[in-house]
Amino acid sequence: DFLRSRQIFVMKIVILFVLSSCLVNISAWGIPTVATHALQQSHAQRMGHTNSGHISASPSISMACNGGKGGRGGMGPKQDKERRGKLKALIQVADSAETVQTVLLSSHTEKLVMKMNWRLRRSAKHHITKRAAQFDVELPENFAGFNSAKLSTKQVDLIPSITERSPSVPAAAAALQKIKRGHS
């Protein structure tokens, strides 16, 4: 009789252990239990949220793509980030019709845009055409491969429209010197 009651007691402990380990696994998966949902409901009511029909089970922490360390963005290629910064600096330098012609529509800028990947190249097209339109400057149709039939044309397949080397502009060179380099 003692042995039989001992076996029942051991079986109850085993069942209790299995159930508790299942509950631990469920909470580790992030599946909200009845208790956590009730706690969230009461917290929402205390905080004054009237519509507490849907409450997220996970905390909402907003972080940058680079782990919240600050800096110059997420995990994009460093050279693309550097080229994007260079183009923005050149656009800021081009503050008249003459500088748009000498800085933005130069062989240096065309070469810079042609080295970009196709998404950045498309964005650069919008920025350059917008800046040229501000000063009524005509943008060549085939500048930096902007007229290519396929948006995602490979860089090696693009043909430059400006074949001779443009003279250097001191204001553009000074603006490019201020740009933070991508290989820090």
C-alpha positions, 0 to 999 in steps of 0.5 A: 500500500505504501509502495503504491501511494509512493508511485502515485506521488512520483507520477503526480510530480512527473506530470506537474514537471512536464506541465510546468516545462510546457508552460515555460516553453510556451512563454519562451515562444512569445505566445501570450497566456491568459495571465499576461493578456490580463496584465496587459489589459489592466496596464492599458486601462491604468495608462488611459488607453480606451481601445485596448482590443489589440495589445502587442505581446512584444515590447516595441523598441525602435532601433536603427538598422545598425543596432542603435549606435548612431552614425550614418545609417544601416547596412548599405554599402559604404561606397554608395553612402559616400557617393550619395553624400557627394552628390548632395554636396555637389547639388548644394554647390550648384546654386546658379545656372552657371554652376549647375552647368559647370558642376552638375553637368560635368564629366566628374558628376556623370562619372560619379552617378554612373558608378552608383547602383541603379536605385541610387542612379534613379534617385540622382536623376530626380535630384539633378533634373530638379536642380537643373529645372530650378535654374532653367538649365537643359539636361542632356537626355543621355546624361549618365545613362538616364535615357536607358531603356531598362532602369536596372541597366548594369554600370558597365553597359552605361555610356557616358555622354560627356567624353572630354574631361571637364575642368575642376571647379574649386567650390565643388572640390572644397565641398567634396573635401568636407564629406566624411569618408566611408572607410572610417 
